[in-house]
Amino acid sequence: MAVPVYERILQLFEAEGIKTLFGIPDPNFVHFFLEAESRGWTVVSPHHEAAGGFMAEAASRITGKPAVAIGTLGPGLANLMPAIQCCLVENSPVIFLGGQRARITEQRVRRGRIQFVRQQPLIEDSVKYAGVIEYPDQTDEVIREAIRRSMTGTPGPTYVEFPHNVTLEEIDDTPVLAPSQYRLVNQGADVDMLNEAVRLIQTAKNPILLVGHAVHTSQTGKAVKELADLIKCPVIQTSGGTSFIEGLEDRTFPYGFSEVSIDAVVESDLCIALGTELGEPSHYGRWRHWVDNEANRKWIYVQQDPTAIGVNRHYDVPLVGDLRGIVPQLVRALKDTPRAEHPRLAEYIQREQEALDELYEESKTRSDGTGNVAINTARFVTEASRAFPKDGIMIRDGGASVIYTWTYNQAKPHDVLWNQNYGHIGTGLPYATGAMIADRATNGRERPGMLMTSDSSFLFHIGELEVAVRLNLPLVCVVAVDNQWGLEVGIYRGAFGEGTSEPGVHWSNKVRFDKIAEGFGAYGEYVTKAEDIAPAIERAYANGGPAVIHVVIDPKANAEDKPQYSEFRTWYAEGTQ
């Protein structure tokens, strides 16, 4: 039996467990969209292709599977470029599909063609693979190559283009291969290297687990918990790996922004690094907090990309393979060799909780909006994060407000999404909608989401509020509003002193995000006192559907008083180490 190319592409994606599609249904794709809906897919049309790409990226993170985003030829693909770049730097396996004019049009020597540019050369430096389905019988090999490359080594985006005349042509409906039949899945480690890793773990006195972004995106949290329980050690989060693993919340400490994390790193004699590139935010694992005791510290590094071994630092035992394969291997090997608990683990846990409580109390001594000064950002973060719903999805966005969050966050969510490596602000609302849509479609859950963001970032893709309303997502957006680019204001004042001109960083104080939300059909509240933040969040969830809470924060504090800003600045090594 023969099927159209567009249907075959859907069959190939379904074999990977993909059944969610993000994109605007250009005429090239209407058959594709209609068929997807008839097959039970969740089809989501955003209001901007970049937002659709960010939604797909969030879907890949929350499900642990590749995701699909579509852009029409010309401007649609151009609009997707921010999302493609983010996926490249954030290591997100999204397959971007692009329409194109008929191949005969592309090959002609003509000028003045409508909605046409050669897209593949423009995109190929930003993806791991760029392929074109020129003829129907190439469909399987090109789609599989796109998925294979996106999931092999360091994950990342790929691009598949097909001229519109190919979409409707037919191809034989042969059996679809399972992922393990055409690409490497859950690769385990070399046995000798694994045995050496086990030996180092058994002999270590002060081991730590350094947990990165990929532990969350590969959905290996349960296996890592088993490993941590066997090793009985502290867990250190990288700046990208801020999702807390269920059952390990108390013993997990954010690298660099927690005194306990620094003590654990300095005293460690073994670091087991999982799912991290060990890049600048982690100081490559060899300077700043790592310098002390470096001579006595061994390293085990689990890395899917063999070309990453030895690049940022030396590793005593590199375990090349997939976290989904290697972590269970380590668990099995260690199950019969119980070891003593890390000698300071109980102390670390107590100190961290005391520190969080102290930070909350300290935040209450700052401006709370009850006088002439608006709410301090620290108080905004503590109150909002304390109201975070259990088992919810936390999404973070913004500049200065995110820096406050690293220090003052009181929540320990199991799912956190933010654009850490690329630093692309404005991704928050698309990330929130994409993650919640995919979680609902893939896992059948209706979990609440909370977006903690700032006003400037929220404005990037505020139109996607309509998507949240359309799908009735239980998403509460808590927006810190100072009517300025807070981080940049601070840079102006640091460079030139207060009172100098600050062009380009201040904007209208007449904007009301709660009213904008109501205009979209969402729930809105306006908050000027810190004590009202948590009740407003509670009312927003009780109301059902999406909501926006406009929280007025102190612009001066947000710009000038960012906590541990010096720690953040060390991320930009500039080749000094």
C-alpha positions, -999 to 999 in steps of 0.1 A, spaced: 0 0 0 13 35 -8 9 66 14 16 103 8 51 115 19 35 137 46 18 106 62 50 86 60 69 113 79 43 111 107 47 73 108 84 77 113 81 102 141 55 81 158 80 52 160 101 76 182 72 83 205 66 118 190 29 129 188 31 166 193 36 191 165 44 228 167 40 252 138 19 275 117 -1 256 91 12 272 59 -5 259 27 25 236 22 16 218 54 -22 217 56 -23 180 46 4 173 71 -14 190 99 -48 175 91 -33 140 90 -15 145 123 -47 156 140 -66 126 126 -39 103 139 -44 117 175 -14 141 175 -15 173 195 -12 200 169 -3 235 183 -1 266 162 18 295 179 17 331 169 54 333 159 76 305 145 104 313 170 79 307 198 69 274 181 105 264 180 110 272 217 78 252 225 92 222 207 125 226 226 106 226 259 87 195 247 120 177 241 132 186 276 101 175 294 96 142 276 132 131 269 123 125 233 130 145 201 104 171 192 92 186 159 87 222 148 77 234 113 83 266 95 71 276 60 95 286 33 113 319 34 101 341 64 89 311 84 123 295 84 139 329 91 117 333 121 127 298 134 164 308 135 164 320 171 150 287 183 174 267 161 203 286 176 190 280 211 186 243 205 222 241 192 237 257 223 212 242 248 218 207 232 181 201 225 171 174 199 145 192 179 138 183 142 129 214 123 109 209 91 110 235 64 90 239 33 105 250 0 95 257 -36 96 229 -61 131 216 -69 129 227 -105 123 263 -92 154 261 -70 176 249 -99 165 276 -124 186 307 -130 159 333 -124 155 366 -105 125 380 -87 111 347 -74 85 351 -47 91 339 -11 122 320 -21 158 318 -8 182 289 -7 175 278 29 198 248 35 231 268 32 218 294 56 208 268 82 234 241 80 260 258 102 234 260 130 223 223 130 239 189 133 224 178 100 206 195 71 189 173 46 165 176 17 138 152 6 140 157 -31 123 125 -41 97 104 -22 119 73 -19 144 94 2 118 101 30 128 73 54 166 77 51 165 115 55 141 116 84 160 88 102 193 106 96 178 137 111 167 118 142 199 98 144 221 129 143 199 148 168 202 120 194 238 109 187 267 123 208 258 157 221 221 161 213 211 190 191 188 203 163 185 190 128 168 203 97 148 186 70 135 204 39 111 192 14 97 210 -17 60 213 -17 55 191 -48 71 162 -30 48 163 0 18 149 -18 37 122 -38 34 86 -26 57 61 -11 54 24 -2 39 19 33 66 -6 45 70 -15 82 86 13 102 118 5 121 120 9 158 147 33 171 171 6 182 170 -10 147 187 20 130 205 40 156 224 35 189 201 36 219 211 36 256 248 28 250 266 14 280 302 19 290 333 -1 284 335 -28 311 371 -22 321 364 15 325 333 8 344 352 -15 368 378 13 374 350 37 381 335 13 407 369 10 423 373 47 427 338 51 441 344 23 467 376 39 479 365 75 480 359 92 513 342 124 502 326 118 468 301 141 452 277 138 422 278 167 398 245 167 381 239 186 348 212 195 324 212 162 306 201 142 336 167 160 334 164 160 296 173 123 294 148 115 321 173 96 342 165 111 376 153 78 391 184 60 382 206 88 395 187 87 428 195 50 431 232 58 424 232 87 450 215 64 476 242 38 471 271 62 472 254 82 500 269 115 489 259 151 483 245 161 449 258 193 433 237 210 407 252 228 377 236 260 367 218 242 339 209 212 360 185 229 384 157 203 384 157 185 418 156 148 416 127 134 436 139 119 468 172 138 467 159 173 474 175 177 508 210 167 498 211 187 465 230 220 465 234 246 437 271 249 426 286 283 435 255 299 449 254 278 481 281 278 508 274 241 514 280 234 477 314 251 478 325 232 509 314 199 494 333 206 462 365 218 480 366 187 502 357 162 476 382 135 467 360 121 438 336 139 415 312 119 393 300 142 366 268 133 349 251 150 320 272 182 319 296 198 295 315 210 326 318 244 309 323 280 321 295 281 347 312 251 364 346 267 359 357 237 338 360 217 370 395 230 374 396 266 387 379 288 413 361 264 438 379 234 423 415 246 429 418 236 465 423 199 469 426 194 431 457 172 436 437 147 457 405 147 436 397 120 410 371 124 382 346 100 367 329 116 336 298 101 319 296 116 285 277 106 254 300 125 230 335 109 228 350 140 213 343 159 246 366 137 266 396 156 278 386 189 263 378 210 293 399 191 318 416 157 324 393 128 335 406 98 354 378 75 342 358 87 311 327 65 307 315 71 271 279 64 265 243 73 273 232 82 308 203 59 303 227 30 299 257 39 321 239 50 353 220 17 356 253 -1 350 269 17 379 239 10 401 241 -28 393 278 -29 400 276 -11 433 245 -28 448 265 -55 466 291 -32 480 276 -9 506 296 21 517 295 45 546 276 78 543 296 109 533 310 121 567 295 156 565 262 149 546 239 153 575 257 185 585 254 198 549 217 191 548 210 209 580 232 239 570 215 242 537 180 243 552 192 268 578 206 290 550 174 289 530 154 299 561 179 327 568 176 340 533 138 341 536 140 360 568 167 383 554 145 390 523 117 402 546 140 430 560 142 445 525 116 467 509 82 449 508 61 475 490 43 487 522 62 520 522 74 544 495 97 518 479 84 489 457 91 452 465 127 442 466 135 414 440 148 391 467 114 393 485 96 388 451 116 356 446 112 341 481 74 348 482 68 335 447 89 304 450 74 295 484 40 295 467 52 272 439 28 242 437 41 208 446 50 186 416 46 216 393 68 227 364 89 258 371 100 279 341 124 308 346 132 338 324 147 372 327 180 389 335 185 405 369 155 386 384 171 353 374 203 363 392 182 369 424 166 335 419 199 316 421 204 329 456 168 333 470 148 305 454 129 286 482 114 259 459 128 225 450 109 216 418 115 184 399 111 200 365 129 233 358 132 249 323 153 280 315 176 291 287 209 288 306 237 282 280 226 305 253 211 332 276 182 339 253 156 358 273 120 358 262 119 320 260 99 316 292 63 318 280 69 295 250 89 271 272 61 270 297 34 263 271 55 238 252 64 218 283 29 217 297 14 208 263 39 180 258 36 167 294 -2 166 290 0 149 256 28 124 264 22 116 300 -15 123 304 -9 147 333 -24 181 341 4 196 362 4 232 372 32 254 358 47 286 372 67 310 351 88 334 371 99 361 348 106 398 343 87 423 324 111 429 295 115 392 289 78 385 291 71 410 264 92 391 238 64 365 231 35 378 251 12 368 222 16 332 232 -6 338 261 -34 331 237 -20 296 232 -22 290 270 -58 304 270 -68 283 240 -56 251 256 -67 262 291 -32 255 307 -30 258 345 -1 283 341 6 312 364 30 338 352 45 359 380 60 389 364 86 412 382 79 447 368 103 476 370 97 490 335 133 487 325 161 464 314 173 460 349 206 441 342 216 467 316 207 496 339 231 482 365 258 479 339 253 516 329 256 527 365 286 504 372 304 518 342 295 555 343 280 561 378 244 569 388 229 600 373 244 596 338 222 591 308 209 555 303 197 554 268 176 524 256 170 507 289 138 524 302 103 520 289 68 530 297 54 526 332 19 526 319 20 489 309 -3 466 330 4 430 325 -27 419 345 -49 439 321 -31 424 291 -39 390 305 -75 398 308 -75 410 272 -63 376 262 -90 359 283 -67 350 312 -69 358 349 -49 389 360 -39 405 393 -19 436 402 3 433 434 22 460 451 28 444 485 50 413 491 25 398 515 0 397 487 21 377 462 14 342 476 -24 348 481 -25 361 445 -8 330 432 -32 308 452 -62 326 438 -48 323 402 -45 285 405 -80 283 421 -94 303 392 -82 277 367 -65 282 334 -37 307 327 -31 338 348 -7 367 350 3 384 382 19 419 378 42 424 407 57 459 411 94 456 421 120 482 431 139 493 400 169 506 419 175 474 439 169 452 408 196 471 389 222 477 415 219 452 443 220 418 426 232 391 450 264 372 443 268 390 410 306 384 413 299 347 411 279 351 379 307 372 363 332 343 368 312 323 342 328 345 315 363 331 316 374 349 284 402 324 280 419 333 313 419 297 325 
